Amino acid sequence: MGQGADSAKYKGLWNGLRSIAHNEGFRGMFKGNGTNCVRIVPNSAVKFLTYETLSKEWIRQRRRVMQQPGTACAFSHTHEPRKGVDPSAA
């Protein structure tokens, strides 16, 4: 059965909060939060692990490129121009 206007249990946010607090107490406000955490925690862990792994790999790749002789990188502000290349020709 859908949630139509006729089957609404609460008349609004504050009415719903007041009704839950009155009928179920303070603990009623957090009903279902444990289930939500079971859903959210693994998702957040995968996102964090992916970010950390890719970030470390990106830094490692960047360092490798920067260590090659004669390589100019857009992120390097201290690089010397390559020999035989006219910088004004770009």
C-alpha positions as CSV (number, residue, x, y, z in Angstrom):
1,M,0.0,0.0,0.0
2,G,1.4,3.4,-1.0
3,Q,1.8,6.5,1.1
4,G,-0.9,8.7,-0.1
5,A,-2.3,11.8,1.5
6,D,-5.1,9.8,3.1
7,S,-2.8,7.3,4.7
8,A,-0.3,9.8,6.2
9,K,0.5,8.9,9.8
10,Y,1.9,12.3,10.7
11,K,0.8,15.8,9.7
12,G,4.4,17.1,9.4
13,L,7.9,16.9,10.7
14,W,7.3,18.4,14.1
15,N,4.0,16.5,14.5
16,G,5.9,13.3,13.7
17,L,8.7,14.0,16.1
18,R,6.3,15.0,18.9
19,S,4.2,11.9,18.3
20,I,7.2,9.5,18.3
21,A,8.7,11.1,21.4
22,H,5.4,10.9,23.2
23,N,4.4,7.3,22.1
24,E,7.9,5.6,22.0
25,G,10.1,7.8,24.1
26,F,13.6,9.2,23.3
27,R,14.8,5.8,22.1
28,G,12.0,5.8,19.4
29,M,13.9,8.6,17.7
30,F,16.7,6.3,16.9
31,K,14.7,3.2,15.9
32,G,16.3,1.7,12.8
33,N,19.6,3.6,13.2
34,G,21.5,0.4,13.8
35,T,20.2,-1.1,10.6
36,N,21.2,2.1,8.7
37,C,24.7,1.9,10.2
38,V,25.1,-1.7,9.0
39,R,24.3,-0.3,5.5
40,I,26.4,2.9,5.7
41,V,29.7,1.7,7.4
42,P,30.8,-0.8,4.7
43,N,30.0,1.7,2.0
44,S,32.0,4.4,3.7
45,A,34.9,2.0,4.3
46,V,35.1,1.1,0.6
47,K,35.0,4.7,-0.4
48,F,37.8,5.6,2.1
49,L,40.0,2.6,1.0
50,T,39.5,3.5,-2.6
51,Y,40.4,7.1,-2.1
52,E,43.5,6.3,0.0
53,T,44.7,3.7,-2.5
54,L,44.2,5.9,-5.6
55,S,45.7,8.9,-3.8
56,K,48.8,7.0,-2.9
57,E,49.2,5.5,-6.4
58,W,48.7,9.0,-8.0
59,I,51.4,10.4,-5.7
60,R,53.8,7.5,-6.5
61,Q,53.2,7.9,-10.2
62,R,53.8,11.7,-10.0
63,R,57.1,11.2,-8.1
64,R,58.2,8.7,-10.7
65,V,57.5,11.1,-13.5
66,M,59.2,14.0,-11.6
67,Q,62.4,11.9,-11.1
68,Q,62.9,11.3,-14.8
69,P,65.6,13.6,-16.2
70,G,64.3,16.3,-18.6
71,T,60.7,15.8,-17.7
72,A,58.6,18.9,-17.2
73,C,55.5,18.5,-15.2
74,A,52.6,20.9,-14.8
75,F,52.8,20.4,-11.1
76,S,56.5,21.3,-10.8
77,H,57.4,24.9,-10.3
78,T,61.1,24.4,-10.0
79,H,61.9,22.5,-13.2
80,E,64.5,23.6,-15.7
81,P,63.5,23.7,-19.4
82,R,64.7,20.8,-21.5
83,K,67.8,21.3,-23.6
84,G,67.2,22.0,-27.2
85,V,63.5,23.0,-26.7
86,D,62.5,26.7,-27.2
87,P,60.0,27.5,-24.4
88,S,58.6,30.4,-26.3
89,A,57.7,28.1,-29.3
90,A,54.7,26.5,-27.4
